[in-house]
């Protein structure tokens, strides 16, 4: 079984970083803390120089039930302790592929990308499938120094499901094929305005008849639109599609 801390080893920064650089992070941490008050999920920062968590923000669930203080004490050992043993090799493969791909990106575009993947966190006999997102917070001489990580409930039941998504410019997305061990270009199916309205109504908990009234369509038309969206997206449930659309900022 691979160890995640060892997998991260090649991506750590060996060069010294002055204390003054760390002192400049106070405003950034304060801004992220404010965001955690209005956004769901668990937030923490990985320091690739100190090889530890720089900061773990307060949360209520998605750190496998551990307090931020507990997670800080565990450091990167948190992953070994909380990721099921049978998923450890998969997560290590994702980390290695994701960061190797990130290092190949032009330095001027690295801050535009985020890595998405699904895996379980466990505590005792309880396991929760989470979506883990990693986005660059600070680079140091072109290398990843600080990464902001977010844990939220997975929008679908697919284990792995690895995306490297570009948020600026062409908004390109790459999908990592775990079986083949290669990256592929991926294009999310664009939604029409009507489809977006149906998705948003569903996220509000509206019934199909209520949605039909809201969007001025028949119940049959709404059902047909939902079926078409599920087929186009490759998901098995319409609600999963709705959460994926929200998660990947497709609305």
C-alpha positions in Angstrom: 0.0 0.0 0.0 1.4 3.4 -1.0 1.7 6.2 1.5 0.3 9.6 0.4 2.9 11.6 2.2 5.6 9.7 0.3 3.8 10.2 -2.9 3.9 13.9 -2.3 7.6 13.9 -1.6 8.8 14.7 -5.2 6.5 17.8 -5.2 7.8 19.4 -2.0 9.9 22.6 -2.2 13.5 22.2 -1.0 14.5 25.8 -1.3 14.3 28.0 1.8 11.4 30.4 2.1 11.8 33.5 4.2 9.7 34.1 7.2 8.6 37.4 5.7 6.8 35.4 2.9 4.8 33.6 5.5 3.9 36.8 7.3 2.2 38.0 4.1 -0.3 35.2 4.3 -2.3 36.6 7.2 -4.7 38.5 4.9 -5.1 35.5 2.6 -6.0 33.3 5.5 -8.5 35.9 6.9 -10.2 36.1 3.5 -10.5 32.3 3.2 -11.9 32.2 6.7 -14.6 34.7 5.7 -15.5 32.5 2.7 -15.9 29.4 4.9 -18.7 31.3 6.8 -20.9 31.4 3.7 -19.7 28.3 1.7 -20.3 24.6 2.5 -17.4 22.1 3.0 -14.1 21.9 4.9 -11.2 24.0 3.9 -7.5 23.6 4.6 -4.2 24.7 3.2 -1.3 22.4 2.3 2.2 23.8 2.7 4.6 22.1 0.2 7.6 23.7 1.8 6.9 22.8 5.4 5.3 19.5 4.3 2.3 20.0 6.5 -1.0 21.7 6.7 -0.5 25.5 6.9 -4.0 26.1 8.2 -7.2 24.0 8.9 -10.4 26.0 9.1 -13.3 25.3 11.4 -15.9 22.9 10.0 -18.6 20.5 11.2 -18.4 17.2 9.3 -16.1 16.7 6.3 -12.8 16.1 8.1 -14.1 12.6 9.0 -15.4 14.0 12.2 -12.0 15.2 13.5 -11.6 18.8 14.8 -9.3 21.2 12.9 -6.9 20.9 15.8 -6.8 17.1 15.5 -6.1 17.4 11.8 -3.3 19.8 12.4 -1.7 17.5 14.9 -2.0 14.6 12.4 -0.5 16.5 9.6 -0.3 14.6 6.3 -0.8 11.4 8.3 -4.5 12.5 8.3 -4.8 10.9 4.8 -3.3 7.6 5.9 -5.6 7.5 8.9 -8.8 8.5 7.2 -8.7 7.2 3.6 -9.7 3.5 3.4 -6.8 1.2 2.8 -8.3 -0.2 -0.4 -8.5 3.3 -1.9 -5.0 4.4 -0.9 -3.3 3.3 -4.1 -5.9 4.9 -6.2 -5.6 8.2 -4.3 -1.8 8.1 -4.6 -2.1 7.5 -8.4 -4.5 10.5 -8.7 -2.1 12.7 -6.7 0.9 11.7 -8.7 -0.8 12.1 -12.0 -2.4 15.4 -11.0 0.7 17.1 -9.8 2.9 15.8 -12.6 0.4 17.2 -15.0 0.2 20.5 -13.1 4.0 20.8 -13.2 3.9 20.6 -17.0 1.6 23.6 -17.3 3.0 27.0 -18.4 3.9 28.9 -15.2 1.6 31.8 -16.2 -1.4 29.6 -16.3 -0.9 27.3 -13.3 -3.0 29.5 -11.0 -6.0 29.0 -13.3 -6.3 25.2 -12.6 -8.0 23.1 -10.0 -7.9 19.3 -9.5 -11.2 17.5 -8.6 -11.5 13.9 -7.4 -13.8 11.6 -5.3 -12.7 9.3 -2.5 -14.0 8.1 0.8 -13.0 9.4 4.3 -13.5 7.1 7.2 -13.7 7.1 10.9 -14.5 3.8 12.6 -17.1 2.1 10.5 -18.5 5.2 8.9 -17.4 6.2 5.4 -18.3 9.3 3.5 -17.7 9.8 -0.2 -16.3 13.3 -0.6 -15.3 15.5 -3.5 -11.7 16.8 -2.9 -10.7 19.9 -4.8 -7.2 21.4 -4.9 -6.4 24.8 -6.3 -3.1 26.7 -6.2 -2.9 29.5 -3.6 0.7 30.6 -4.0 3.6 29.6 -6.2 7.3 29.9 -5.3 9.7 30.2 -8.3 7.1 28.5 -10.4 6.5 25.6 -8.0 3.4 24.9 -6.0 4.0 26.3 -2.5 0.5 26.6 -1.0 -2.6 24.8 -2.1 -6.1 25.4 -0.9 -8.1 22.2 -0.5 -11.9 21.8 -0.1 -13.9 18.8 0.9 -17.6 18.6 0.1 -20.1 15.8 -0.4 -19.5 14.0 -3.7 -22.2 14.9 -6.3 -22.3 11.4 -7.6 -21.3 7.9 -6.5 -18.4 7.6 -8.9 -15.1 6.7 -7.1 -12.1 8.5 -8.5 -13.7 10.8 -11.2 -10.6 12.9 -11.7 -10.8 16.3 -13.5 -8.2 19.0 -14.0 -10.3 22.1 -14.8 -9.2 25.4 -16.1 -11.3 28.3 -14.7 -10.0 31.1 -16.9 -9.8 31.6 -20.7 -11.0 28.6 -22.6 -12.3 26.8 -19.5 -10.7 23.5 -20.8 -11.1 20.3 -18.8 -9.0 17.2 -18.7 -10.2 13.8 -17.4 -7.8 11.3 -16.0 -8.5 7.7 -17.0 -7.5 5.6 -14.0 -7.6 2.4 -15.9 -5.4 3.6 -18.8 -3.3 6.0 -16.7 -3.7 8.8 -19.3 -5.3 12.2 -19.5 -8.0 12.9 -22.0 -9.6 16.1 -23.2 -13.1 16.4 -21.7 -16.0 18.7 -22.7 -19.0 19.2 -20.4 -22.3 19.1 -22.3 -23.5 22.8 -22.6 -26.9 23.4 -21.2 -29.6 25.5 -22.9 -31.3 28.3 -20.9 -34.3 26.1 -20.4 -32.2 23.1 -19.2 -30.5 25.4 -16.7 -33.9 26.6 -15.4 -35.0 23.0 -14.9 -31.8 22.1 -13.1 -32.1 25.2 -10.8 -35.7 24.4 -10.0 -34.7 20.8 -9.1 -32.0 22.1 -6.8 -34.7 24.2 -5.1 -36.7 21.0 -4.4 -39.5 21.7 -6.8 -41.6 18.8 -8.1 -41.9 18.1 -11.8 -45.4 19.6 -12.0 -44.1 22.7 -10.2 -41.2 22.9 -12.6 -43.5 22.6 -15.6 -45.5 25.6 -14.4 -42.4 27.6 -13.6 -40.8 27.1 -17.0 -44.1 27.2 -18.9 -43.8 23.7 -20.3 -45.8 20.5 -20.1 -45.0 17.8 -17.5 -44.1 15.5 -20.4 -41.6 18.1 -21.8 -39.9 18.5 -18.4 -39.6 14.7 -18.0 -38.2 14.4 -21.5 -35.7 17.2 -20.9 -34.5 15.5 -17.7 -34.1 12.1 -19.5 -32.1 13.7 -22.3 -29.8 15.5 -19.9 -29.1 12.3 -17.9 -28.2 10.5 -21.2 -26.0 13.3 -22.4 -24.1 13.6 -19.1 -23.5 9.9 -18.6 -25.0 10.1 -15.1 -27.7 7.7 -13.8 -29.7 10.1 -11.7 -31.0 13.6 -12.6 -30.2 14.9 -9.1 -26.6 13.8 -9.4 -26.4 15.8 -12.7 -27.8 18.8 -11.0 -25.2 18.7 -8.2 -22.4 18.1 -10.8 -23.5 21.1 -12.7 -23.3 23.2 -9.6 -20.0 21.7 -8.5 -18.3 22.3 -11.9 -19.8 25.8 -12.2 -21.8 25.0 -15.3 -24.8 27.1 -14.4 
